[in-house]
Amino acid sequence: MARIPLNRNTLGREEIEAAKAVLDSGRLTMGELCFEFERVFAKRLGVKHAVMVNSGSSANLLAMFAFANPLVPGGDGLPPRIMPGSEIIVPALTWSTTIWPVLQIGATPVFVDCDPRSLQMQPEAIEAAISPKTSAIVVVHVLGGAVNMPEVQGVAKRNGLWLFEDTCESLGVLWDAKPVGTFGHAASFSFYFSHHITTIEGGMVVTNDGRLADLLRVMRAHGWTRNMDNPDAVAARYPDIDGRFLFITTGFNLRPIEINAAIGLRQLDRLAGFNETRRRVAQQLDQELAALDQSGDLSLIRHDPRVTSAPFGYTVLCRTRAARDGLVKHLEAAGIETRPVICGNLVRHPALEHFQYKTSGKLDGANRVMDCGLY
């Protein structure tokens, strides 16, 4: 029996040869290929700065800790530093490592619901969750769709909040012809094996603010000044310290390697084709399942007409949990691989029992996706 997996290996001969060339070169750690991938990615997306890291989860971690760093440059278009105890609005339907950095910087996540027919956060739910303690909005563009970013952008601006887009599942998706990941102060992307393009493991943080980009580069590698735009100018302020090993803040080691970037440069050229294939497959499945959608036996995902989607996986909702479980067993027995719709309602997972969080309104949409959905 032929098995239909969630994803097949998309690495072709060009990617393999590029990876071999890195091994032959002897230059393996983060270097010129990583910086070239950053430049090309930023240009393709239409942003000023891209900072490559070793995963999409690391991209979320780095951005959130940068927003909370004492050196974050508030003013001139950036909100003030996120302080411990503040509240950050997040979606209930998400992946876990969107939320963990919020907790790790000492903030309180405030979970809001999604529209189960589109899987996306709703601007009105976000606005209803704002309190005097709110410092940021974290948007997740779920499974190749898009949140209404112009409206969320307006909410953030009116309230002076950080706006961060987790775009790990939606590379190449457009809202009204504008790429998602370009509306907020910063955004994350993932290049994991099953994502829209792959570097095997890898991620990116993007921003249009050069000061924030510099801080992201410092924090990516130990709090070290080496990869700043002008490290010599910073070193001149500390003449008694060797500028080659100068640390100005806390940091991590989230660096990618040259093999990741070499593969990514080839994959990026194939992104448009990959996404067109994803849309074509989804359209065909929509047509074949239309009768079940009309009868209510299945609910198919419906994107806002302003969205140019790139389905990460093909998502459906069943009438009941029992129907969903039966469909999962049927598909898996037929060799068709399935998954839950990411974490479903993350509030229901036991990890949250150990931390302080809030919910805003009922989470009926996320619960329906969790109980009745699959992709």
ZIFENTA-V441453 format. One record per run of one state. SS is the DSSP state (a for helix, b for strand, c for the rest). FROM is the first residue (numbers start at 1). TO is the last residue. If there is no record, write none. Layout:
ss/from/to
SS/FROM/TO
SS/FROM/TO
This chain:
ss/from/to
c/1/3
b/4/4
c/5/12
a/13/25
c/26/28
b/29/29
c/30/31
a/32/45
c/46/48
b/49/53
c/54/55
a/56/67
c/68/74
b/75/75
c/76/77
b/78/78
c/79/86
b/87/91
c/92/92
b/93/93
c/94/95
a/96/104
c/105/107
b/108/112
c/113/113
b/114/114
c/115/120
b/121/121
c/122/122
a/123/128
c/129/133
b/134/140
c/141/141
a/142/144
c/145/148
a/149/159
c/160/161
b/162/166
c/167/173
b/174/175
c/176/177
b/178/179
c/180/185
b/186/190
c/191/202
b/203/207
c/208/209
a/210/220
b/221/221
c/222/223
b/224/224
c/225/230
a/231/235
c/236/242
a/243/245
c/246/246
b/247/247
c/248/252
b/253/253
c/254/256
b/257/257
a/258/288
c/289/289
a/290/295
c/296/297
b/298/300
c/301/306
b/307/308
c/309/315
b/316/318
c/319/320
a/321/333
c/334/335
b/336/336
c/337/344
b/345/345
a/346/348
c/349/349
a/350/354
c/355/356
b/357/359
c/360/363
a/364/372
b/373/374
c/375/375
